[in-house]
Amino acid sequence: LDCVFVGESEFSFVEFLDKIKNCEAYQETDNLAYVRNGKLVRSKLKPLIENLEILPHPDKEVYPYEQASIRLGYAPFFFTRGCPYTCTYCSNHALANMYNRRRNYPRFRSPESCIQEIEEVVRRYGDRIQHVFIGDDIFGLNTRWRQEFCDKYKERVNVKFVIVMHVEMVNDELLKMLKDAGCFKLLFGVESGDEVQRNEVLDRRMSNEQIIRAFDLCRKHDLETLSINIIGFPGETIGMAMETIRLNSYFKPEFASCDILQPYPKTEIANYAIKKGCLASDYSIDSLGRTN
């Protein structure tokens, strides 16, 4: 690799392409990292894009969006950037640190822009789109945004949709609004059935009671649920992993997934694993993929 881009780099990439086109030196482009004389060099970062409205809708013709949507069974969309939570295994806290922020607070495209993008896809691909998947880290953290989006979706889009939600947000009023707008499934990150592990190691500040209540309320409103779980955290025992199974069997989601932790370098969970002796002190991106 000659260079890589760091952080949000849409405008830096355009500048980079202009310099290449004009046969100019590209090394001073913002958000760029490269190696010079054996040492890593990083250019300054452009500020985060606060107004996402200035970005066009993603061009879905430059990669097989239609084929992927048909294979997956849903059309994926992403409407926000950032998440206020600080889960130790996630990239959001590392991104926040990069920009000297305490949290990677979310930024939103307007509901109208989001609905227009969905309408474009539905018009183009029609019945080949079974449902819409909104893959934002947490759907609708802004109450006003959430209400406007749901109102517009109900009025203009005749395709059921799926979202990712945090259990502490769930209440009767919210679920009624979501279902009325066309939502039929919610995904929740449960991660671990052991409360101490979940709260102290993963920084997922939620109780078993909150989790059970969220799934029970979804069932009450006839909404499907998917429980997202992870095993293999530093210090996790077989008993803790079994608690994850037991908790899932108690609240009975329609679907459940379970992944094995991959602690990416410079995340809090990787630093924690190094301190606990679960990973080597020189653990880095080059360590990924090792089998020993």
Secondary structure by P-SEA (a helix, b strand, c coil): cccccccccaaaaaaaaaaaaacccccccccbbbbcccbbbbcccccccccccccccccccccaaaaaaaaacbbbbbccccccccccccaaaaaaaaaccccbbbbbccaaaaaaaaaaaaaaccccccbbbbccccccccaaaaaaaaaaaaaccccccccccccccccaaaaaaaaaacccbbbbcccccccccccccccccccaaaaaaaaaaaaaabbbbbbbbbcccccccaaaaaaaaaaaaaacccbbbbbccccccccaaaaaaaaacccccccccccccccc
